[in-house]
Amino acid sequence: MILVCGGAGYIGSHTVFELIDQGEKVVIVDNLQTGHKDAIHEKAKFYEGDIRNRDFLDKVFSENEIEVVVHFAANSIVGESMENPIKYYDNNVYGTQVLLETMKKHNVKKIVFSSTAATYGEPERIPILETDKTEPTNAYGETKLAMEKMFKWADFAYKIKYISLRYFNVAGAHKSGEIGENHSPETHLIPLVLQVPLGKRKYISIFGDDYDTHDGTCVRDYIHVTDVADAHILAVKKLRNGSDSSIYNLGNGEGFTVKEIIEAAKKVTGLDIKSSIEKRRKGDPAKLVASSQKAMTELGWNPKYTSIESIIDSAWKWHKNKPDGFEN
Ligand code: UDP
């Protein structure tokens, strides 16, 4: 049985869909704070509850034969983490502490962890390698780095093996159009851009056009959520094969500016998308592009959605299917 903490969230739900497609048995824990009931796969066993609740988590581990944990349960909004860092330390760091304690108690020795490019902070070079310095510029990234460090020492002391996946900009939706990105409030570029052709917003704000990039807007490395989900499955398999702990970047290795994303979205939707230049958003590095060579070589990861149009197209399908997102 694979335990997916946060399996009702955006990336968690897509990972559950791929795991079940591959014949895995899945149990989900989610407090539904940001996850959605409607995103839960019907074949997964579901426990509604919080990973910080020791007794609750203990019951989940007692009632199920857990072999591996895939851990997504965390808060992930950069701006909010700067306003309320303690919330992030409590849910992300303390939550992971209780999870590790419970794993230790029940002798579960494998975990795949949802990490982030925000662990790097301002990059020293592009593309970013896993060995580059980690100096987060926001509290969210700092809590994810703290969680990675907790895994490192849990491995040292208790031999709990971890694979940490540092994602860059995850976007797109499941090919069925039945599940997709649904944050409230939404802060991510691609869903916000698509709100314009959906008639939900008049224009998209471009946060700064005076960066040191080829058109002045920020460059990001966009990666499809199903490709990210597949990397988790490869990580589970690698741990099953007795792999040591490791950290991998997940990106396409190609950067797109905000303006290029808007142009690609115009092409995909066939509709006009108005934009307005606004001031820079705090804490945004000019460029974030991953080297995912290590994941490709060691995990055998091979992203399928390599064009930005195919990523946006899958997001468009989802938003057209559910313009108001999940009901639950
Ligand atoms: N962005 C923007 N307008 C928006 C939302 C985001 O110009 O309404 C920019 C943001 O400044 C960043 C890029 O789009 O340069 C990607 O932002 P997002 O929040 O999607 O992801 P992040 O890179 O912060 O993880």
py3Dmol code that shows the C-alpha trace and the ligand (Angstrom):
import py3Dmol

protein = """\
ATOM      1  CA  MET A   1       0.000   0.000   0.000  1.00  0.00           C
ATOM      2  CA  ILE A   2       1.268   3.475  -0.868  1.00  0.00           C
ATOM      3  CA  LEU A   3       0.272   6.274   1.495  1.00  0.00           C
ATOM      4  CA  VAL A   4      -0.178   9.606  -0.304  1.00  0.00           C
ATOM      5  CA  CYS A   5      -0.307  12.505   2.157  1.00  0.00           C
ATOM      6  CA  GLY A   6      -2.006  15.417   0.423  1.00  0.00           C
ATOM      7  CA  GLY A   7      -3.520  13.169  -2.263  1.00  0.00           C
ATOM      8  CA  ALA A   8      -6.516  15.485  -2.762  1.00  0.00           C
ATOM      9  CA  GLY A   9      -4.336  18.426  -3.801  1.00  0.00           C
ATOM     10  CA  TYR A  10      -3.189  19.448  -7.266  1.00  0.00           C
ATOM     11  CA  ILE A  11      -0.007  17.411  -7.720  1.00  0.00           C
ATOM     12  CA  GLY A  12      -1.030  14.775  -5.177  1.00  0.00           C
ATOM     13  CA  SER A  13      -4.278  13.920  -6.986  1.00  0.00           C
ATOM     14  CA  HIS A  14      -2.499  13.594 -10.347  1.00  0.00           C
ATOM     15  CA  THR A  15       0.079  11.299  -8.756  1.00  0.00           C
ATOM     16  CA  VAL A  16      -2.679   9.143  -7.252  1.00  0.00           C
ATOM     17  CA  PHE A  17      -4.312   8.825 -10.709  1.00  0.00           C
ATOM     18  CA  GLU A  18      -1.029   7.631 -12.253  1.00  0.00           C
ATOM     19  CA  LEU A  19      -0.294   5.248  -9.345  1.00  0.00           C
ATOM     20  CA  ILE A  20      -3.736   3.648  -9.654  1.00  0.00           C
ATOM     21  CA  ASP A  21      -3.337   3.431 -13.445  1.00  0.00           C
ATOM     22  CA  GLN A  22      -0.205   1.410 -12.774  1.00  0.00           C
ATOM     23  CA  GLY A  23      -2.064  -0.996 -10.509  1.00  0.00           C
ATOM     24  CA  GLU A  24      -0.810   0.336  -7.164  1.00  0.00           C
ATOM     25  CA  LYS A  25      -2.995   0.284  -4.046  1.00  0.00           C
ATOM     26  CA  VAL A  26      -3.301   3.784  -2.619  1.00  0.00           C
ATOM     27  CA  VAL A  27      -4.422   5.247   0.675  1.00  0.00           C
ATOM     28  CA  ILE A  28      -4.855   9.022   0.863  1.00  0.00           C
ATOM     29  CA  VAL A  29      -4.594  11.274   3.891  1.00  0.00           C
ATOM     30  CA  ASP A  30      -5.747  14.858   3.360  1.00  0.00           C
ATOM     31  CA  ASN A  31      -7.235  17.472   5.703  1.00  0.00           C
ATOM     32  CA  LEU A  32      -9.043  19.075   2.722  1.00  0.00           C
ATOM     33  CA  GLN A  33      -7.732  22.488   3.799  1.00  0.00           C
ATOM     34  CA  THR A  34      -6.610  23.138   0.219  1.00  0.00           C
ATOM     35  CA  GLY A  35      -7.395  19.750  -1.350  1.00  0.00           C
ATOM     36  CA  HIS A  36     -10.723  18.803  -2.922  1.00  0.00           C
ATOM     37  CA  LYS A  37     -12.971  15.812  -2.275  1.00  0.00           C
ATOM     38  CA  ASP A  38     -13.788  15.720  -5.992  1.00  0.00           C
ATOM     39  CA  ALA A  39     -10.096  15.257  -6.825  1.00  0.00           C
ATOM     40  CA  ILE A  40      -9.907  11.967  -4.909  1.00  0.00           C
ATOM     41  CA  HIS A  41      -9.708   8.900  -7.116  1.00  0.00           C
ATOM     42  CA  GLU A  42     -12.644   6.550  -6.489  1.00  0.00           C
ATOM     43  CA  LYS A  43     -10.328   3.560  -6.139  1.00  0.00           C
ATOM     44  CA  ALA A  44      -8.214   5.151  -3.389  1.00  0.00           C
ATOM     45  CA  LYS A  45      -8.966   4.620   0.276  1.00  0.00           C
ATOM     46  CA  PHE A  46      -9.453   8.024   1.896  1.00  0.00           C
ATOM     47  CA  TYR A  47      -8.872   9.271   5.434  1.00  0.00           C
ATOM     48  CA  GLU A  48      -9.820  12.868   6.132  1.00  0.00           C
ATOM     49  CA  GLY A  49      -7.485  14.246   8.756  1.00  0.00           C
ATOM     50  CA  ASP A  50      -4.364  16.180   9.564  1.00  0.00           C
ATOM     51  CA  ILE A  51      -0.843  14.738   9.563  1.00  0.00           C
ATOM     52  CA  ARG A  52      -0.105  16.816  12.686  1.00  0.00           C
ATOM     53  CA  ASN A  53      -2.631  14.681  14.550  1.00  0.00           C
ATOM     54  CA  ARG A  54      -0.480  11.863  15.947  1.00  0.00           C
ATOM     55  CA  ASP A  55      -3.362   9.587  16.974  1.00  0.00           C
ATOM     56  CA  PHE A  56      -5.060   9.982  13.614  1.00  0.00           C
ATOM     57  CA  LEU A  57      -1.883   9.198  11.684  1.00  0.00           C
ATOM     58  CA  ASP A  58      -1.118   6.280  13.977  1.00  0.00           C
ATOM     59  CA  LYS A  59      -4.561   4.829  13.195  1.00  0.00           C
ATOM     60  CA  VAL A  60      -3.926   5.144   9.429  1.00  0.00           C
ATOM     61  CA  PHE A  61      -0.601   3.323   9.778  1.00  0.00           C
ATOM     62  CA  SER A  62      -2.158   0.668  12.054  1.00  0.00           C
ATOM     63  CA  GLU A  63      -5.071  -0.040   9.698  1.00  0.00           C
ATOM     64  CA  ASN A  64      -3.000  -0.228   6.506  1.00  0.00           C
ATOM     65  CA  GLU A  65       0.130  -2.074   5.508  1.00  0.00           C
ATOM     66  CA  ILE A  66       2.081   1.003   4.354  1.00  0.00           C
ATOM     67  CA  GLU A  67       5.150   0.257   2.268  1.00  0.00           C
ATOM     68  CA  VAL A  68       6.049   3.730   0.957  1.00  0.00           C
ATOM     69  CA  VAL A  69       4.889   7.270   1.750  1.00  0.00           C
ATOM     70  CA  VAL A  70       4.549   9.959  -0.937  1.00  0.00           C
ATOM     71  CA  HIS A  71       4.342  13.268   0.891  1.00  0.00           C
ATOM     72  CA  PHE A  72       2.605  16.337  -0.597  1.00  0.00           C
ATOM     73  CA  ALA A  73       0.746  17.568   2.488  1.00  0.00           C
ATOM     74  CA  ALA A  74       1.944  21.162   2.877  1.00  0.00           C
ATOM     75  CA  ASN A  75       1.052  24.804   2.376  1.00  0.00           C
ATOM     76  CA  SER A  76       2.689  26.212  -0.731  1.00  0.00           C
ATOM     77  CA  ILE A  77       1.853  29.873  -1.314  1.00  0.00           C
ATOM     78  CA  VAL A  78       4.980  32.012  -1.252  1.00  0.00           C
ATOM     79  CA  GLY A  79       3.223  35.310  -0.421  1.00  0.00           C
ATOM     80  CA  GLU A  80       1.231  33.764   2.417  1.00  0.00           C
ATOM     81  CA  SER A  81       4.406  32.208   3.846  1.00  0.00           C
ATOM     82  CA  MET A  82       5.921  35.694   4.149  1.00  0.00           C
ATOM     83  CA  GLU A  83       2.829  37.017   5.968  1.00  0.00           C
ATOM     84  CA  ASN A  84       2.452  33.989   8.209  1.00  0.00           C
ATOM     85  CA  PRO A  85       5.686  31.955   8.383  1.00  0.00           C
ATOM     86  CA  ILE A  86       4.653  30.194  11.615  1.00  0.00           C
ATOM     87  CA  LYS A  87       1.707  28.604   9.789  1.00  0.00           C
ATOM     88  CA  TYR A  88       4.254  27.152   7.342  1.00  0.00           C
ATOM     89  CA  TYR A  89       6.566  25.881  10.074  1.00  0.00           C
ATOM     90  CA  ASP A  90       3.604  24.313  11.838  1.00  0.00           C
ATOM     91  CA  ASN A  91       1.929  22.590   8.893  1.00  0.00           C
ATOM     92  CA  ASN A  92       4.983  21.814   6.775  1.00  0.00           C
ATOM     93  CA  VAL A  93       7.827  21.233   9.232  1.00  0.00           C
ATOM     94  CA  TYR A  94       5.954  20.026  12.309  1.00  0.00           C
ATOM     95  CA  GLY A  95       3.594  17.967  10.106  1.00  0.00           C
ATOM     96  CA  THR A  96       6.607  16.226   8.579  1.00  0.00           C
ATOM     97  CA  GLN A  97       8.053  15.630  12.031  1.00  0.00           C
ATOM     98  CA  VAL A  98       4.899  13.791  13.149  1.00  0.00           C
ATOM     99  CA  LEU A  99       4.863  11.856   9.865  1.00  0.00           C
ATOM    100  CA  LEU A 100       8.479  10.740  10.349  1.00  0.00           C
ATOM    101  CA  GLU A 101       7.828   9.785  13.984  1.00  0.00           C
ATOM    102  CA  THR A 102       4.889   7.664  12.847  1.00  0.00           C
ATOM    103  CA  MET A 103       6.905   6.076  10.037  1.00  0.00           C
ATOM    104  CA  LYS A 104       9.643   5.244  12.533  1.00  0.00           C
ATOM    105  CA  LYS A 105       7.157   3.741  14.965  1.00  0.00           C
ATOM    106  CA  HIS A 106       5.599   1.560  12.235  1.00  0.00           C
ATOM    107  CA  ASN A 107       8.932   0.693  10.644  1.00  0.00           C
ATOM    108  CA  VAL A 108       8.157   2.320   7.267  1.00  0.00           C
ATOM    109  CA  LYS A 109      11.477   3.074   5.599  1.00  0.00           C
ATOM    110  CA  LYS A 110      10.728   4.828   2.287  1.00  0.00           C
ATOM    111  CA  ILE A 111       9.429   8.287   1.473  1.00  0.00           C
ATOM    112  CA  VAL A 112       9.139  10.344  -1.714  1.00  0.00           C
ATOM    113  CA  PHE A 113       8.980  14.034  -0.974  1.00  0.00           C
ATOM    114  CA  SER A 114       7.433  16.965  -2.796  1.00  0.00           C
ATOM    115  CA  SER A 115      10.096  19.688  -2.752  1.00  0.00           C
ATOM    116  CA  THR A 116      10.575  22.855  -4.759  1.00  0.00           C
ATOM    117  CA  ALA A 117      12.882  25.085  -6.760  1.00  0.00           C
ATOM    118  CA  ALA A 118      12.210  27.643  -3.995  1.00  0.00           C
ATOM    119  CA  THR A 119      14.844  25.782  -1.928  1.00  0.00           C
ATOM    120  CA  TYR A 120      17.528  27.401  -4.147  1.00  0.00           C
ATOM    121  CA  GLY A 121      16.542  31.058  -3.812  1.00  0.00           C
ATOM    122  CA  GLU A 122      18.343  33.393  -6.221  1.00  0.00           C
ATOM    123  CA  PRO A 123      20.236  31.008  -8.545  1.00  0.00           C
ATOM    124  CA  GLU A 124      24.027  31.222  -8.899  1.00  0.00           C
ATOM    125  CA  ARG A 125      23.765  29.924 -12.447  1.00  0.00           C
ATOM    126  CA  ILE A 126      21.289  28.641 -15.045  1.00  0.00           C
ATOM    127  CA  PRO A 127      20.442  25.789 -15.430  1.00  0.00           C
ATOM    128  CA  ILE A 128      20.313  25.001 -11.727  1.00  0.00           C
ATOM    129  CA  LEU A 129      21.936  21.784 -10.506  1.00  0.00           C
ATOM    130  CA  GLU A 130      20.974  19.846  -7.373  1.00  0.00           C
ATOM    131  CA  THR A 131      24.398  20.608  -5.903  1.00  0.00           C
ATOM    132  CA  ASP A 132      23.970  24.391  -6.222  1.00  0.00           C
ATOM    133  CA  LYS A 133      23.616  26.486  -3.090  1.00  0.00           C
ATOM    134  CA  THR A 134      20.287  26.500  -1.275  1.00  0.00           C
ATOM    135  CA  GLU A 135      19.434  29.882   0.214  1.00  0.00           C
ATOM    136  CA  PRO A 136      15.664  30.300   0.047  1.00  0.00           C
ATOM    137  CA  THR A 137      14.366  33.851  -0.351  1.00  0.00           C
ATOM    138  CA  ASN A 138      10.986  33.051   1.170  1.00  0.00           C
ATOM    139  CA  ALA A 139       9.614  31.191   4.199  1.00  0.00           C
ATOM    140  CA  TYR A 140       7.881  28.564   2.039  1.00  0.00           C
ATOM    141  CA  GLY A 141      11.195  27.497   0.444  1.00  0.00           C
ATOM    142  CA  GLU A 142      12.879  27.607   3.843  1.00  0.00           C
ATOM    143  CA  THR A 143      10.330  25.173   5.331  1.00  0.00           C
ATOM    144  CA  LYS A 144      10.751  22.783   2.369  1.00  0.00           C
ATOM    145  CA  LEU A 145      14.526  22.895   2.855  1.00  0.00           C
ATOM    146  CA  ALA A 146      14.060  22.246   6.588  1.00  0.00           C
ATOM    147  CA  MET A 147      11.930  19.216   5.707  1.00  0.00           C
ATOM    148  CA  GLU A 148      14.657  17.923   3.367  1.00  0.00           C
ATOM    149  CA  LYS A 149      17.193  18.300   6.192  1.00  0.00           C
ATOM    150  CA  MET A 150      14.889  16.402   8.557  1.00  0.00           C
ATOM    151  CA  PHE A 151      14.831  13.533   6.039  1.00  0.00           C
ATOM    152  CA  LYS A 152      18.601  13.602   5.798  1.00  0.00           C
ATOM    153  CA  TRP A 153      19.017  13.082   9.536  1.00  0.00           C
ATOM    154  CA  ALA A 154      16.142  10.582   9.734  1.00  0.00           C
ATOM    155  CA  ASP A 155      18.008   8.573   7.096  1.00  0.00           C
ATOM    156  CA  PHE A 156      21.247   8.850   9.074  1.00  0.00           C
ATOM    157  CA  ALA A 157      19.664   7.751  12.352  1.00  0.00           C
ATOM    158  CA  TYR A 158      16.751   5.471  11.394  1.00  0.00           C
ATOM    159  CA  LYS A 159      17.645   4.417   7.827  1.00  0.00           C
ATOM    160  CA  ILE A 160      14.482   5.961   6.401  1.00  0.00           C
ATOM    161  CA  LYS A 161      15.378   6.411   2.715  1.00  0.00           C
ATOM    162  CA  TYR A 162      14.008   9.486   0.922  1.00  0.00           C
ATOM    163  CA  ILE A 163      13.860  10.834  -2.594  1.00  0.00           C
ATOM    164  CA  SER A 164      13.179  14.546  -2.723  1.00  0.00           C
ATOM    165  CA  LEU A 165      11.841  16.010  -5.980  1.00  0.00           C
ATOM    166  CA  ARG A 166      12.412  19.730  -6.454  1.00  0.00           C
ATOM    167  CA  TYR A 167       9.832  20.883  -8.934  1.00  0.00           C
ATOM    168  CA  PHE A 168      10.035  24.014 -10.982  1.00  0.00           C
ATOM    169  CA  ASN A 169       6.756  25.498 -12.362  1.00  0.00           C
ATOM    170  CA  VAL A 170       4.149  22.749 -12.421  1.00  0.00           C
ATOM    171  CA  ALA A 171       1.224  23.356 -14.794  1.00  0.00           C
ATOM    172  CA  GLY A 172      -1.357  21.566 -16.937  1.00  0.00           C
ATOM    173  CA  ALA A 173      -3.989  18.992 -16.052  1.00  0.00           C
ATOM    174  CA  HIS A 174      -4.917  15.327 -16.381  1.00  0.00           C
ATOM    175  CA  LYS A 175      -5.644  14.232 -19.956  1.00  0.00           C
ATOM    176  CA  SER A 176      -9.259  13.414 -19.037  1.00  0.00           C
ATOM    177  CA  GLY A 177      -9.939  17.047 -18.103  1.00  0.00           C
ATOM    178  CA  GLU A 178     -11.546  15.707 -14.899  1.00  0.00           C
ATOM    179  CA  ILE A 179      -8.907  16.923 -12.452  1.00  0.00           C
ATOM    180  CA  GLY A 180      -6.655  19.965 -12.638  1.00  0.00           C
ATOM    181  CA  GLU A 181      -5.317  22.999 -10.820  1.00  0.00           C
ATOM    182  CA  ASN A 182      -7.821  24.662  -8.496  1.00  0.00           C
ATOM    183  CA  HIS A 183      -6.291  26.949  -5.885  1.00  0.00           C
ATOM    184  CA  SER A 184      -8.198  29.655  -4.120  1.00  0.00           C
ATOM    185  CA  PRO A 185      -6.985  32.252  -4.335  1.00  0.00           C
ATOM    186  CA  GLU A 186      -5.175  31.315  -7.559  1.00  0.00           C
ATOM    187  CA  THR A 187      -1.703  32.838  -7.769  1.00  0.00           C
ATOM    188  CA  HIS A 188      -0.089  30.847 -10.598  1.00  0.00           C
ATOM    189  CA  LEU A 189       0.493  32.319 -14.006  1.00  0.00           C
ATOM    190  CA  ILE A 190      -1.020  29.754 -16.409  1.00  0.00           C
ATOM    191  CA  PRO A 191      -4.430  29.349 -14.705  1.00  0.00           C
ATOM    192  CA  LEU A 192      -4.625  33.136 -14.289  1.00  0.00           C
ATOM    193  CA  VAL A 193      -3.781  33.740 -17.968  1.00  0.00           C
ATOM    194  CA  LEU A 194      -6.518  31.269 -18.974  1.00  0.00           C
ATOM    195  CA  GLN A 195      -9.074  33.134 -16.841  1.00  0.00           C
ATOM    196  CA  VAL A 196      -8.981  35.883 -19.508  1.00  0.00           C
ATOM    197  CA  PRO A 197     -10.243  33.744 -22.444  1.00  0.00           C
ATOM    198  CA  LEU A 198     -12.646  32.073 -19.969  1.00  0.00           C
ATOM    199  CA  GLY A 199     -14.177  35.517 -19.408  1.00  0.00           C
ATOM    200  CA  LYS A 200     -13.344  35.463 -15.689  1.00  0.00           C
ATOM    201  CA  ARG A 201     -10.850  38.329 -15.782  1.00  0.00           C
ATOM    202  CA  LYS A 202     -10.382  41.253 -18.144  1.00  0.00           C
ATOM    203  CA  TYR A 203      -6.599  41.087 -18.444  1.00  0.00           C
ATOM    204  CA  ILE A 204      -3.553  39.367 -17.027  1.00  0.00           C
ATOM    205  CA  SER A 205      -1.114  41.401 -14.948  1.00  0.00           C
ATOM    206  CA  ILE A 206       2.528  41.069 -15.938  1.00  0.00           C
ATOM    207  CA  PHE A 207       4.606  41.544 -12.802  1.00  0.00           C
ATOM    208  CA  GLY A 208       7.551  43.560 -14.101  1.00  0.00           C
ATOM    209  CA  ASP A 209       9.001  43.971 -17.609  1.00  0.00           C
ATOM    210  CA  ASP A 210      12.371  45.364 -16.539  1.00  0.00           C
ATOM    211  CA  TYR A 211      14.122  42.109 -15.666  1.00  0.00           C
ATOM    212  CA  ASP A 212      17.390  41.115 -17.262  1.00  0.00           C
ATOM    213  CA  THR A 213      15.772  38.655 -19.713  1.00  0.00           C
ATOM    214  CA  HIS A 214      15.253  38.794 -23.471  1.00  0.00           C
ATOM    215  CA  ASP A 215      11.853  40.535 -23.263  1.00  0.00           C
ATOM    216  CA  GLY A 216      12.164  41.941 -19.738  1.00  0.00           C
ATOM    217  CA  THR A 217       9.670  39.525 -18.120  1.00  0.00           C
ATOM    218  CA  CYS A 218      10.566  36.635 -15.792  1.00  0.00           C
ATOM    219  CA  VAL A 219      11.695  33.299 -17.198  1.00  0.00           C
ATOM    220  CA  ARG A 220      10.357  30.069 -15.658  1.00  0.00           C
ATOM    221  CA  ASP A 221      10.695  26.375 -16.439  1.00  0.00           C
ATOM    222  CA  TYR A 222       7.180  24.906 -16.879  1.00  0.00           C
ATOM    223  CA  ILE A 223       6.641  21.217 -16.384  1.00  0.00           C
ATOM    224  CA  HIS A 224       3.484  19.146 -16.847  1.00  0.00           C
ATOM    225  CA  VAL A 225       1.812  17.790 -13.715  1.00  0.00           C
ATOM    226  CA  THR A 226       1.542  14.263 -15.195  1.00  0.00           C
ATOM    227  CA  ASP A 227       5.281  14.247 -15.919  1.00  0.00           C
ATOM    228  CA  VAL A 228       5.839  15.309 -12.306  1.00  0.00           C
ATOM    229  CA  ALA A 229       3.477  12.529 -11.155  1.00  0.00           C
ATOM    230  CA  ASP A 230       5.442   9.999 -13.239  1.00  0.00           C
ATOM    231  CA  ALA A 231       8.690  11.069 -11.559  1.00  0.00           C
ATOM    232  CA  HIS A 232       7.151  10.177  -8.171  1.00  0.00           C
ATOM    233  CA  ILE A 233       6.322   6.696  -9.409  1.00  0.00           C
ATOM    234  CA  LEU A 234       9.865   6.234 -10.717  1.00  0.00           C
ATOM    235  CA  ALA A 235      11.137   7.412  -7.319  1.00  0.00           C
ATOM    236  CA  VAL A 236       8.928   4.866  -5.533  1.00  0.00           C
ATOM    237  CA  LYS A 237      10.337   2.133  -7.789  1.00  0.00           C
ATOM    238  CA  LYS A 238      13.895   3.286  -7.193  1.00  0.00           C
ATOM    239  CA  LEU A 239      13.415   3.142  -3.433  1.00  0.00           C
ATOM    240  CA  ARG A 240      11.883  -0.336  -3.787  1.00  0.00           C
ATOM    241  CA  ASN A 241      15.049  -1.387  -5.571  1.00  0.00           C
ATOM    242  CA  GLY A 242      17.042  -0.450  -2.487  1.00  0.00           C
ATOM    243  CA  SER A 243      18.233   2.948  -3.666  1.00  0.00           C
ATOM    244  CA  ASP A 244      20.016   5.343  -1.388  1.00  0.00           C
ATOM    245  CA  SER A 245      18.440   8.726  -0.592  1.00  0.00           C
ATOM    246  CA  SER A 246      18.715  11.408  -3.253  1.00  0.00           C
ATOM    247  CA  ILE A 247      17.475  14.773  -4.512  1.00  0.00           C
ATOM    248  CA  TYR A 248      16.320  15.514  -8.084  1.00  0.00           C
ATOM    249  CA  ASN A 249      15.229  18.611  -9.984  1.00  0.00           C
ATOM    250  CA  LEU A 250      12.156  18.293 -12.182  1.00  0.00           C
ATOM    251  CA  GLY A 251      11.874  20.759 -15.043  1.00  0.00           C
ATOM    252  CA  ASN A 252      11.904  20.830 -18.823  1.00  0.00           C
ATOM    253  CA  GLY A 253      15.268  22.588 -18.965  1.00  0.00           C
ATOM    254  CA  GLU A 254      13.762  25.299 -21.130  1.00  0.00           C
ATOM    255  CA  GLY A 255      12.603  28.676 -19.923  1.00  0.00           C
ATOM    256  CA  PHE A 256       9.656  30.790 -21.070  1.00  0.00           C
ATOM    257  CA  THR A 257       8.985  34.414 -20.239  1.00  0.00           C
ATOM    258  CA  VAL A 258       5.641  35.649 -18.930  1.00  0.00           C
ATOM    259  CA  LYS A 259       5.023  37.294 -22.307  1.00  0.00           C
ATOM    260  CA  GLU A 260       5.802  34.034 -24.133  1.00  0.00           C
ATOM    261  CA  ILE A 261       3.297  32.171 -21.937  1.00  0.00           C
ATOM    262  CA  ILE A 262       0.615  34.719 -22.824  1.00  0.00           C
ATOM    263  CA  GLU A 263       1.430  34.357 -26.549  1.00  0.00           C
ATOM    264  CA  ALA A 264       1.325  30.551 -26.314  1.00  0.00           C
ATOM    265  CA  ALA A 265      -2.035  30.744 -24.504  1.00  0.00           C
ATOM    266  CA  LYS A 266      -3.409  32.967 -27.291  1.00  0.00           C
ATOM    267  CA  LYS A 267      -2.325  30.372 -29.818  1.00  0.00           C
ATOM    268  CA  VAL A 268      -3.786  27.430 -27.895  1.00  0.00           C
ATOM    269  CA  THR A 269      -7.145  29.077 -27.146  1.00  0.00           C
ATOM    270  CA  GLY A 270      -7.441  30.991 -30.424  1.00  0.00           C
ATOM    271  CA  LEU A 271      -8.636  33.945 -28.345  1.00  0.00           C
ATOM    272  CA  ASP A 272      -7.201  37.334 -27.527  1.00  0.00           C
ATOM    273  CA  ILE A 273      -5.607  37.808 -24.097  1.00  0.00           C
ATOM    274  CA  LYS A 274      -5.122  41.362 -22.890  1.00  0.00           C
ATOM    275  CA  SER A 275      -2.319  42.149 -20.479  1.00  0.00           C
ATOM    276  CA  SER A 276      -1.164  45.019 -18.330  1.00  0.00           C
ATOM    277  CA  ILE A 277       2.382  45.709 -17.161  1.00  0.00           C
ATOM    278  CA  GLU A 278       2.566  46.138 -13.411  1.00  0.00           C
ATOM    279  CA  LYS A 279       5.328  46.451 -10.877  1.00  0.00           C
ATOM    280  CA  ARG A 280       7.525  43.541  -9.876  1.00  0.00           C
ATOM    281  CA  ARG A 281       6.188  41.012  -7.397  1.00  0.00           C
ATOM    282  CA  LYS A 282       8.406  40.766  -4.283  1.00  0.00           C
ATOM    283  CA  GLY A 283      10.909  37.931  -4.184  1.00  0.00           C
ATOM    284  CA  ASP A 284      10.676  36.895  -7.871  1.00  0.00           C
ATOM    285  CA  PRO A 285      14.061  35.843  -9.303  1.00  0.00           C
ATOM    286  CA  ALA A 286      14.517  36.870 -12.963  1.00  0.00           C
ATOM    287  CA  LYS A 287      15.204  33.354 -14.213  1.00  0.00           C
ATOM    288  CA  LEU A 288      14.620  29.850 -12.882  1.00  0.00           C
ATOM    289  CA  VAL A 289      15.503  26.976 -15.189  1.00  0.00           C
ATOM    290  CA  ALA A 290      16.336  23.449 -14.039  1.00  0.00           C
ATOM    291  CA  SER A 291      18.860  20.958 -15.141  1.00  0.00           C
ATOM    292  CA  SER A 292      16.917  17.698 -14.880  1.00  0.00           C
ATOM    293  CA  GLN A 293      19.744  15.615 -16.247  1.00  0.00           C
ATOM    294  CA  LYS A 294      20.156  13.762 -12.969  1.00  0.00           C
ATOM    295  CA  ALA A 295      16.454  12.710 -12.872  1.00  0.00           C
ATOM    296  CA  MET A 296      16.673  11.585 -16.481  1.00  0.00           C
ATOM    297  CA  THR A 297      19.828   9.559 -15.964  1.00  0.00           C
ATOM    298  CA  GLU A 298      19.190   8.088 -12.525  1.00  0.00           C
ATOM    299  CA  LEU A 299      15.387   7.826 -12.389  1.00  0.00           C
ATOM    300  CA  GLY A 300      14.951   7.151 -16.105  1.00  0.00           C
ATOM    301  CA  TRP A 301      12.542  10.105 -16.196  1.00  0.00           C
ATOM    302  CA  ASN A 302      11.398  11.171 -19.629  1.00  0.00           C
ATOM    303  CA  PRO A 303       8.908  14.055 -19.638  1.00  0.00           C
ATOM    304  CA  LYS A 304       6.253  13.695 -22.345  1.00  0.00           C
ATOM    305  CA  TYR A 305       4.754  17.169 -22.391  1.00  0.00           C
ATOM    306  CA  THR A 306       7.805  18.972 -23.710  1.00  0.00           C
ATOM    307  CA  SER A 307       6.104  21.789 -25.597  1.00  0.00           C
ATOM    308  CA  ILE A 308       4.611  24.705 -23.700  1.00  0.00           C
ATOM    309  CA  GLU A 309       1.561  24.557 -26.002  1.00  0.00           C
ATOM    310  CA  SER A 310       0.806  20.963 -24.982  1.00  0.00           C
ATOM    311  CA  ILE A 311       1.022  21.933 -21.300  1.00  0.00           C
ATOM    312  CA  ILE A 312      -1.267  24.946 -21.739  1.00  0.00           C
ATOM    313  CA  ASP A 313      -3.636  22.942 -23.941  1.00  0.00           C
ATOM    314  CA  SER A 314      -4.224  20.366 -21.185  1.00  0.00           C
ATOM    315  CA  ALA A 315      -4.859  23.166 -18.648  1.00  0.00           C
ATOM    316  CA  TRP A 316      -7.295  24.787 -21.103  1.00  0.00           C
ATOM    317  CA  LYS A 317      -9.219  21.519 -21.477  1.00  0.00           C
ATOM    318  CA  TRP A 318      -9.617  21.275 -17.691  1.00  0.00           C
ATOM    319  CA  HIS A 319     -10.684  24.899 -17.206  1.00  0.00           C
ATOM    320  CA  LYS A 320     -13.202  24.682 -20.047  1.00  0.00           C
ATOM    321  CA  ASN A 321     -14.572  21.466 -18.545  1.00  0.00           C
ATOM    322  CA  LYS A 322     -14.823  22.965 -15.023  1.00  0.00           C
ATOM    323  CA  PRO A 323     -14.750  26.774 -15.333  1.00  0.00           C
ATOM    324  CA  ASP A 324     -15.562  27.141 -11.625  1.00  0.00           C
ATOM    325  CA  GLY A 325     -13.201  24.370 -10.541  1.00  0.00           C
ATOM    326  CA  PHE A 326     -14.194  21.581  -8.164  1.00  0.00           C
ATOM    327  CA  GLU A 327     -17.477  21.838  -6.294  1.00  0.00           C
ATOM    328  CA  ASN A 328     -16.001  20.176  -3.225  1.00  0.00           C
TER     329      ASN A 328
END
"""
ligand_1 = """\
25
UDP
N 3.227 36.240 -12.880
C 2.698 37.341 -13.524
N 1.371 37.602 -13.370
C 0.551 36.853 -12.577
C 1.084 35.712 -11.933
C 2.435 35.441 -12.092
O 3.398 38.068 -14.224
O -0.640 37.181 -12.475
C 4.647 35.916 -13.064
C 5.439 35.831 -11.773
O 5.933 37.089 -11.420
C 6.545 34.838 -12.162
C 5.875 33.931 -13.198
O 4.720 34.632 -13.648
O 7.594 35.517 -12.800
C 5.445 32.605 -12.632
O 4.738 32.852 -11.435
P 3.954 31.725 -10.630
O 3.298 32.365 -9.444
O 3.085 30.969 -11.578
O 5.075 30.711 -10.171
P 6.447 30.930 -9.317
O 7.533 31.088 -10.334
O 6.262 32.112 -8.438
O 6.560 29.665 -8.563
"""
view = py3Dmol.view(width=600, height=400)
view.addModel(protein, "pdb")
view.setStyle({"model": 0}, {"cartoon": {"style": "trace"}})
view.addModel(ligand_1, "xyz")
view.setStyle({"model": 1}, {"stick": {}})
view.zoomTo()
view.show()
